[in-house]
Every structure is written in C-alpha cells, then in structure tokens.
Amino acid sequence: MPTIPCREEKPIALSRAVQEYLVAIARLRAEDAPVPLSLLAKELGISPVSANEMCRKLQDQGLTVYQPYKGVTLTPKGNEHALYVLRRHRLWEVFLVDHLGMGMEDAHVAACGLEHETSAQVASHLDRFLKQPALNPEGEPIPPGRNGAIRERSIALISLQVGQSGMIAKVALPADTAAYFATHLIRPGSTVTLLALGASSLLVATSSGETAIERSLAERIQVVPQV
C-alpha cells in the first residue's frame, strides 16, 4: 500500500508541560506585545513565581523571550511549536462539536488531551475530513499548517461593503442578545451578507432571512470577509 504524504512535519518533540506554556502564550498574545506573567499564570492556574521560572527556562531553550516587568513573547521556534499544537486542538474542537454533538466546554477539555497525541498524518486526514475549516466553533482561527501564522482576518460586521458577505467569527454581545441573534443564524460559523447600511442600523441576510441590527451591536460582531 502506498504511503499517504502529509502536509507538515512534526517539530522536535517537547514535553507536554512546555507545549502547554507555549500554546497559552500564543492564545493570550495581542499583536506582538509581551504577555504579562500574571496573565499567563492565571491562564495556567499556577503561581507567578512558577511562571517566571518556566519562562526563563523556555528562554534558555530558545523558545521565548522574557522581559522583566513586561512579559514573555514567543520566538519563531516557539511560535512554530505553539501553532503545531494549537492547530490540532482547534481541529478537534470542530470535530467534537460539529460531528459528535459535544458542548464547546467539554470539547475544549477533550481537545486538550488529543492535541498532544495527534500525528501529522492524522491531523492532515482530520483537516481534509472537516473540509479545511478556517475557524473553530468559537470563531477562533485555525493555523493553516506548519509555519502558518494565526492572522487577524476578521473585521467588524459594520465594516463590510454593501453586498459583501462574510463568515461570522465572533459575537461579543451579552448572552441574551447573542442568543436572540443566534436564532437568526447570526452566530460564529454562519455566513452573513450586508444588504443595506443606514444611519442607526444595518440590514443583513443569512440563510434564515433578513435581520436589522443596530450599528452599535454590529460593531461587536466580527466577520471574515469573503473575497
């Protein structure tokens, strides 16, 4: 039987603990600003002292750059490892939610275990099976492969051109408002088209019909524009 080529190679193996640090930094970073150690410690459920010690060790391994009183950033090598794991995590979230019907919280917990045991071949097959999704169920971008960077591809819904469509990436609204819009398929993963833009509201269309949205709310809905 011929072998099936994979699209990416596995970086040099790192311990699970190190991988979790790198992924946490990748999740928390904003642009290229250092991630404060207090924020990193809270994310991992550890003390700031432990986070400080580990970040210094990661710096010695060439995976991070630690700046006292500022925080920690990933080196290109550290970023590669983080995206390698994060890609698998979010692919599994898509599979577990969309195909097994799991809730997002349970899917996230399960993916935390699966992400470390998924080979390049399995990840490649999973990606093809899921039809190469760009976002996980919460609208977070899925790294496209080895050395692929997570890019800020989303814009505010109100920034679409009239007639332009986009896939909803994030709905940053109160729970009751988000639930209302979800009934009209205005939720992460859905496609929306801007039909008209007025002084105080805009009109959009989804597969369930047309919906009017106040401009202030549309500014808090992120979409990935379709070219």
Secondary structure, 3 states (H helix, E strand, C coil): CCCCCCCCCCCCCCCHHHHHHHHHHHHHCECCECECHHHHHHHHCCCHHHHHHHHHHHHHCCCEEEECCCEEEECHHHHHHHHHHHHHHHHHHHHHHHCCCCCHHHHHHHHHHHCCCCCHHHHHHHHHHCCCCCECCCCCECCCCCCCCCCCCCEEHHHCCCCCEEEEEEECCCHHHHHHHHCCCCCCCCEEEEEEECCCEEEEEECCEEEEEEHHHHCCEEEEECC
